[in-house]
Amino acid sequence: MLFGILFALTAGALVGMQNVFNTKVNEQTGNWTTTMLVLGLGFVASFLIGLVFEGRGMFTSLGGMQTWFWFSGLIGVGVVTCMVQGVKLLGPTYAVAIVMTSELGFALLFDSLGWLGLQKVPFTLNQLVGVLIIVGGIFVFKLGGGRESEKDTSVQKREALN
Amino acid sequence: MRGLLFAFLAGAFITLQGVANTRISADIGTWPAAALTQFTGFAAALIIWLCVRDGGVKDLRRVRPLYISGGAWAAIIIFTNVTAIQQVGVTLTISAVLIAQLCMTFLIDSMGWFGVPKQKMRLPQFIGIGMMIAGIVILKF
């Protein structure tokens, strides 16, 4: 279990860093140019690392594909579209706090229902209380104020991704 | 109201993305899944870009190569995210991801790394992170 959490912490730290880099790109160009670049490079990196570790398996594995696998990439397009609109309408601080809350809510739902062949994690009161406290923490962090230079546009743009 | 709906959907999609990647990985392996999902996402973004043309190579020349490389990190992000979901489930994974993400933001902002305007962190940010860690402990133990 410890390894699982360490993996998740690694992912999160990299997301935080990647958001800064992507924002730097986004400051110079549009949302879709940025998205295209980010996904394109992500593909190239995953493909090369995969070739090193799995070799020909990178191609042979494609035999076991279900049709919807080909469309999973569209979810990412949905993320960008909704994120951009949400930030435009709510401002970055509120939007991100709500996005994170929604992420956690759906995570609980997926775990307890075991959708998409996930191993079911039974819903417990502890889980609900834990998630509510985390959500509280997100709102205190985001809306507690005290962070200076919130008006700065580059800060705002970056907030949008965090 | 519409803003709320968009933000809510964005969160749903982010979680769904992690779960879908995990499901696909179970059938074809994690690296092929990471490559596939980003390739199809790239193709979709390319089509949208061809319609909106909101920038081009000329803009990207103004960006430092280090920042351009940001996208490549997604390979490791997807791999670690999927592996975590396989081992500890979605809720715990997303919770830990969000905590680490906010801590990283916190660190970068307070140090002013990568040319980010330095921001002073105050009590609310410390309390927020403390609450999130408490939440994850309750969630699991």
Chai-1 contact restraints between the chains, C-beta under 6 A:
chainA,res_idxA,chainB,res_idxB,connection_type,confidence,min_distance_angstrom,max_distance_angstrom,comment,restraint_id
A,M1,B,V88,contact,1.0,0.0,6.0,A-B,restraint_1
A,G4,B,A84,contact,1.0,0.0,6.0,A-B,restraint_2
A,G4,B,Q87,contact,1.0,0.0,6.0,A-B,restraint_3
A,G4,B,V88,contact,1.0,0.0,6.0,A-B,restraint_4
A,I5,B,A96,contact,1.0,0.0,6.0,A-B,restraint_5
A,F7,B,T80,contact,1.0,0.0,6.0,A-B,restraint_6
A,F7,B,T83,contact,1.0,0.0,6.0,A-B,restraint_7
A,F7,B,A84,contact,1.0,0.0,6.0,A-B,restraint_8
A,A8,B,A84,contact,1.0,0.0,6.0,A-B,restraint_9
A,A8,B,T93,contact,1.0,0.0,6.0,A-B,restraint_10
A,A8,B,A96,contact,1.0,0.0,6.0,A-B,restraint_11
A,A8,B,V97,contact,1.0,0.0,6.0,A-B,restraint_12
A,L9,B,A96,contact,1.0,0.0,6.0,A-B,restraint_13
A,L9,B,A100,contact,1.0,0.0,6.0,A-B,restraint_14
A,T10,B,T80,contact,1.0,0.0,6.0,A-B,restraint_15
A,A11,B,I77,contact,1.0,0.0,6.0,A-B,restraint_16
A,A11,B,T80,contact,1.0,0.0,6.0,A-B,restraint_17
A,A11,B,N81,contact,1.0,0.0,6.0,A-B,restraint_18
A,A11,B,V97,contact,1.0,0.0,6.0,A-B,restraint_19
A,G12,B,V97,contact,1.0,0.0,6.0,A-B,restraint_20
A,G12,B,A100,contact,1.0,0.0,6.0,A-B,restraint_21
A,G12,B,Q101,contact,1.0,0.0,6.0,A-B,restraint_22
A,A13,B,A100,contact,1.0,0.0,6.0,A-B,restraint_23
A,A13,B,M104,contact,1.0,0.0,6.0,A-B,restraint_24
A,L14,B,W73,contact,1.0,0.0,6.0,A-B,restraint_25
A,L14,B,I77,contact,1.0,0.0,6.0,A-B,restraint_26
A,V15,B,I77,contact,1.0,0.0,6.0,A-B,restraint_27
A,V15,B,Q101,contact,1.0,0.0,6.0,A-B,restraint_28
A,G16,B,Q101,contact,1.0,0.0,6.0,A-B,restraint_29
A,G16,B,M104,contact,1.0,0.0,6.0,A-B,restraint_30
A,G16,B,T105,contact,1.0,0.0,6.0,A-B,restraint_31
A,M17,B,M104,contact,1.0,0.0,6.0,A-B,restraint_32
A,Q18,B,G70,contact,1.0,0.0,6.0,A-B,restraint_33
A,Q18,B,W73,contact,1.0,0.0,6.0,A-B,restraint_34
A,V20,B,I108,contact,1.0,0.0,6.0,A-B,restraint_35
A,V20,B,F114,contact,1.0,0.0,6.0,A-B,restraint_36
A,F21,B,Y67,contact,1.0,0.0,6.0,A-B,restraint_37
A,F21,B,G70,contact,1.0,0.0,6.0,A-B,restraint_38
A,N22,B,G70,contact,1.0,0.0,6.0,A-B,restraint_39
A,K24,B,Y67,contact,1.0,0.0,6.0,A-B,restraint_40
A,V25,B,V63,contact,1.0,0.0,6.0,A-B,restraint_41
A,V25,B,Y67,contact,1.0,0.0,6.0,A-B,restraint_42
A,Q28,B,D59,contact,1.0,0.0,6.0,A-B,restraint_43
A,Q28,B,R62,contact,1.0,0.0,6.0,A-B,restraint_44
A,Q28,B,V63,contact,1.0,0.0,6.0,A-B,restraint_45
A,T29,B,G55,contact,1.0,0.0,6.0,A-B,restraint_46
A,T29,B,D59,contact,1.0,0.0,6.0,A-B,restraint_47
A,G30,B,D54,contact,1.0,0.0,6.0,A-B,restraint_48
A,G30,B,G55,contact,1.0,0.0,6.0,A-B,restraint_49
A,W32,B,I48,contact,1.0,0.0,6.0,A-B,restraint_50
A,W32,B,W49,contact,1.0,0.0,6.0,A-B,restraint_51
A,W32,B,V52,contact,1.0,0.0,6.0,A-B,restraint_52
A,W32,B,D54,contact,1.0,0.0,6.0,A-B,restraint_53
A,T33,B,D54,contact,1.0,0.0,6.0,A-B,restraint_54
A,T33,B,G55,contact,1.0,0.0,6.0,A-B,restraint_55
A,T35,B,A45,contact,1.0,0.0,6.0,A-B,restraint_56
A,M36,B,A45,contact,1.0,0.0,6.0,A-B,restraint_57
A,M36,B,L46,contact,1.0,0.0,6.0,A-B,restraint_58
A,M36,B,W49,contact,1.0,0.0,6.0,A-B,restraint_59
A,L37,B,G71,contact,1.0,0.0,6.0,A-B,restraint_60
A,V38,B,G71,contact,1.0,0.0,6.0,A-B,restraint_61
A,L39,B,Q38,contact,1.0,0.0,6.0,A-B,restraint_62
A,L39,B,G41,contact,1.0,0.0,6.0,A-B,restraint_63
A,L39,B,F42,contact,1.0,0.0,6.0,A-B,restraint_64
A,L39,B,A45,contact,1.0,0.0,6.0,A-B,restraint_65
A,G40,B,F42,contact,1.0,0.0,6.0,A-B,restraint_66
A,L41,B,G71,contact,1.0,0.0,6.0,A-B,restraint_67
A,L41,B,A72,contact,1.0,0.0,6.0,A-B,restraint_68
A,G42,B,Q38,contact,1.0,0.0,6.0,A-B,restraint_69
A,G42,B,G71,contact,1.0,0.0,6.0,A-B,restraint_70
A,G42,B,A74,contact,1.0,0.0,6.0,A-B,restraint_71
A,G42,B,A75,contact,1.0,0.0,6.0,A-B,restraint_72
A,F43,B,A35,contact,1.0,0.0,6.0,A-B,restraint_73
A,F43,B,Q38,contact,1.0,0.0,6.0,A-B,restraint_74
A,F43,B,F39,contact,1.0,0.0,6.0,A-B,restraint_75
A,F43,B,F42,contact,1.0,0.0,6.0,A-B,restraint_76
A,A45,B,A72,contact,1.0,0.0,6.0,A-B,restraint_77
A,A45,B,A75,contact,1.0,0.0,6.0,A-B,restraint_78
A,S46,B,A34,contact,1.0,0.0,6.0,A-B,restraint_79
A,S46,B,A35,contact,1.0,0.0,6.0,A-B,restraint_80
A,S46,B,A75,contact,1.0,0.0,6.0,A-B,restraint_81
A,F47,B,A35,contact,1.0,0.0,6.0,A-B,restraint_82
A,I49,B,A75,contact,1.0,0.0,6.0,A-B,restraint_83
A,G50,B,W31,contact,1.0,0.0,6.0,A-B,restraint_84
A,G50,B,A35,contact,1.0,0.0,6.0,A-B,restraint_85
A,E54,B,W31,contact,1.0,0.0,6.0,A-B,restraint_86
A,M58,B,P32,contact,1.0,0.0,6.0,A-B,restraint_87
A,S61,B,I28,contact,1.0,0.0,6.0,A-B,restraint_88
A,S61,B,G29,contact,1.0,0.0,6.0,A-B,restraint_89
A,S61,B,P32,contact,1.0,0.0,6.0,A-B,restraint_90
A,G64,B,D27,contact,1.0,0.0,6.0,A-B,restraint_91
A,G64,B,I28,contact,1.0,0.0,6.0,A-B,restraint_92
A,F69,B,I24,contact,1.0,0.0,6.0,A-B,restraint_93
A,W70,B,T40,contact,1.0,0.0,6.0,A-B,restraint_94
A,S72,B,A20,contact,1.0,0.0,6.0,A-B,restraint_95
A,S72,B,T37,contact,1.0,0.0,6.0,A-B,restraint_96
A,G73,B,T37,contact,1.0,0.0,6.0,A-B,restraint_97
A,G73,B,T40,contact,1.0,0.0,6.0,A-B,restraint_98
A,G73,B,G41,contact,1.0,0.0,6.0,A-B,restraint_99
A,G73,B,A44,contact,1.0,0.0,6.0,A-B,restraint_100
A,L74,B,A44,contact,1.0,0.0,6.0,A-B,restraint_101
A,I75,B,F13,contact,1.0,0.0,6.0,A-B,restraint_102
A,I75,B,L16,contact,1.0,0.0,6.0,A-B,restraint_103
A,I75,B,Q17,contact,1.0,0.0,6.0,A-B,restraint_104
A,G76,B,G41,contact,1.0,0.0,6.0,A-B,restraint_105
A,V77,B,A44,contact,1.0,0.0,6.0,A-B,restraint_106
A,G78,B,F13,contact,1.0,0.0,6.0,A-B,restraint_107
A,V79,B,A10,contact,1.0,0.0,6.0,A-B,restraint_108
A,V79,B,F13,contact,1.0,0.0,6.0,A-B,restraint_109
A,V79,B,I14,contact,1.0,0.0,6.0,A-B,restraint_110
A,C82,B,F6,contact,1.0,0.0,6.0,A-B,restraint_111
A,C82,B,L9,contact,1.0,0.0,6.0,A-B,restraint_112
A,C82,B,A10,contact,1.0,0.0,6.0,A-B,restraint_113
A,M83,B,A10,contact,1.0,0.0,6.0,A-B,restraint_114
A,Q85,B,F6,contact,1.0,0.0,6.0,A-B,restraint_115
A,G86,B,G3,contact,1.0,0.0,6.0,A-B,restraint_116
A,G86,B,F6,contact,1.0,0.0,6.0,A-B,restraint_117
A,G86,B,A7,contact,1.0,0.0,6.0,A-B,restraint_118
A,G86,B,A10,contact,1.0,0.0,6.0,A-B,restraint_119
A,L89,B,R2,contact,1.0,0.0,6.0,A-B,restraint_120
A,L89,B,G3,contact,1.0,0.0,6.0,A-B,restraint_121
A,L90,B,G3,contact,1.0,0.0,6.0,A-B,restraint_122
A,A95,B,A7,contact,1.0,0.0,6.0,A-B,restraint_123
A,I98,B,A7,contact,1.0,0.0,6.0,A-B,restraint_124
A,V99,B,A7,contact,1.0,0.0,6.0,A-B,restraint_125
A,V99,B,A10,contact,1.0,0.0,6.0,A-B,restraint_126
A,V99,B,G11,contact,1.0,0.0,6.0,A-B,restraint_127
A,M100,B,L98,contact,1.0,0.0,6.0,A-B,restraint_128
A,S102,B,F8,contact,1.0,0.0,6.0,A-B,restraint_129
A,S102,B,G11,contact,1.0,0.0,6.0,A-B,restraint_130
A,S102,B,A12,contact,1.0,0.0,6.0,A-B,restraint_131
A,E103,B,G11,contact,1.0,0.0,6.0,A-B,restraint_132
A,E103,B,I14,contact,1.0,0.0,6.0,A-B,restraint_133
A,E103,B,T15,contact,1.0,0.0,6.0,A-B,restraint_134
A,E103,B,I94,contact,1.0,0.0,6.0,A-B,restraint_135
A,L104,B,I94,contact,1.0,0.0,6.0,A-B,restraint_136
A,F106,B,A12,contact,1.0,0.0,6.0,A-B,restraint_137
A,F106,B,T15,contact,1.0,0.0,6.0,A-B,restraint_138
A,A107,B,T15,contact,1.0,0.0,6.0,A-B,restraint_139
A,A107,B,V90,contact,1.0,0.0,6.0,A-B,restraint_140
A,A107,B,T91,contact,1.0,0.0,6.0,A-B,restraint_141
A,A107,B,I94,contact,1.0,0.0,6.0,A-B,restraint_142
A,L108,B,T91,contact,1.0,0.0,6.0,A-B,restraint_143
A,F110,B,V19,contact,1.0,0.0,6.0,A-B,restraint_144
A,F110,B,V90,contact,1.0,0.0,6.0,A-B,restraint_145
A,D111,B,G89,contact,1.0,0.0,6.0,A-B,restraint_146
A,D111,B,V90,contact,1.0,0.0,6.0,A-B,restraint_147
A,D111,B,T91,contact,1.0,0.0,6.0,A-B,restraint_148
A,L116,B,V19,contact,1.0,0.0,6.0,A-B,restraint_149
A,L116,B,R23,contact,1.0,0.0,6.0,A-B,restraint_150
A,G117,B,R23,contact,1.0,0.0,6.0,A-B,restraint_151
A,V121,B,G89,contact,1.0,0.0,6.0,A-B,restraint_152
A,N126,B,I138,contact,1.0,0.0,6.0,A-B,restraint_153
A,Q127,B,L139,contact,1.0,0.0,6.0,A-B,restraint_154
A,V129,B,I138,contact,1.0,0.0,6.0,A-B,restraint_155
A,G130,B,G135,contact,1.0,0.0,6.0,A-B,restraint_156
A,G130,B,I138,contact,1.0,0.0,6.0,A-B,restraint_157
A,G130,B,L139,contact,1.0,0.0,6.0,A-B,restraint_158
A,I133,B,M131,contact,1.0,0.0,6.0,A-B,restraint_159
A,I133,B,A134,contact,1.0,0.0,6.0,A-B,restraint_160
A,I133,B,G135,contact,1.0,0.0,6.0,A-B,restraint_161
A,I134,B,S95,contact,1.0,0.0,6.0,A-B,restraint_162
A,I134,B,M132,contact,1.0,0.0,6.0,A-B,restraint_163
A,I134,B,G135,contact,1.0,0.0,6.0,A-B,restraint_164
A,G136,B,M131,contact,1.0,0.0,6.0,A-B,restraint_165
A,G137,B,G128,contact,1.0,0.0,6.0,A-B,restraint_166
A,G137,B,M131,contact,1.0,0.0,6.0,A-B,restraint_167
A,G137,B,M132,contact,1.0,0.0,6.0,A-B,restraint_168
A,V140,B,P124,contact,1.0,0.0,6.0,A-B,restraint_169
A,V140,B,I127,contact,1.0,0.0,6.0,A-B,restraint_170
A,V140,B,G128,contact,1.0,0.0,6.0,A-B,restraint_171
A,F141,B,L102,contact,1.0,0.0,6.0,A-B,restraint_172
A,F141,B,Q125,contact,1.0,0.0,6.0,A-B,restraint_173
A,F141,B,G128,contact,1.0,0.0,6.0,A-B,restraint_174
A,G144,B,P124,contact,1.0,0.0,6.0,A-B,restraint_175
A,G146,B,R122,contact,1.0,0.0,6.0,A-B,restraint_176
A,G146,B,P124,contact,1.0,0.0,6.0,A-B,restraint_177
A,R147,B,Q119,contact,1.0,0.0,6.0,A-B,restraint_178
A,E148,B,Q119,contact,1.0,0.0,6.0,A-B,restraint_179
A,E148,B,K120,contact,1.0,0.0,6.0,A-B,restraint_180
A,S149,B,P117,contact,1.0,0.0,6.0,A-B,restraint_181
A,S149,B,Q119,contact,1.0,0.0,6.0,A-B,restraint_182
A,D152,B,P117,contact,1.0,0.0,6.0,A-B,restraint_183
A,V155,B,P117,contact,1.0,0.0,6.0,A-B,restraint_184
A,N162,B,T105,contact,1.0,0.0,6.0,A-B,restraint_185
